[in-house]
Amino acid sequence: MELQPNVTGRKIGSEVAPRAYRIDDFCRSFGVGRTTVYALLKNGTLRSVKIGRRRLITAESGEALLSPEAA
């Protein structure tokens, strides 16, 4: 991914982590399958929000899934 200069001339890129993921993006980022994600959503392990027709999984919920306390 090529970095684009902003108005001040400094480079900006994808250093900022997303606050929420679409289902497919979450699967790629966290290395889990869609079926697993939907099962985790159904049993309440993952939290999501619905904005319009899009369901977004919060990054906080994904990180909690990876924490040692979740295991």
Secondary structure, DSSP 4 states (H G I P E B T S, - for coil): ---EE-TTS-EE-S-SPPSEEEHHHHHHHHT--HHHHHHHHHTTSS-EEEETTEEEEEHHHHHHHHSGGG-
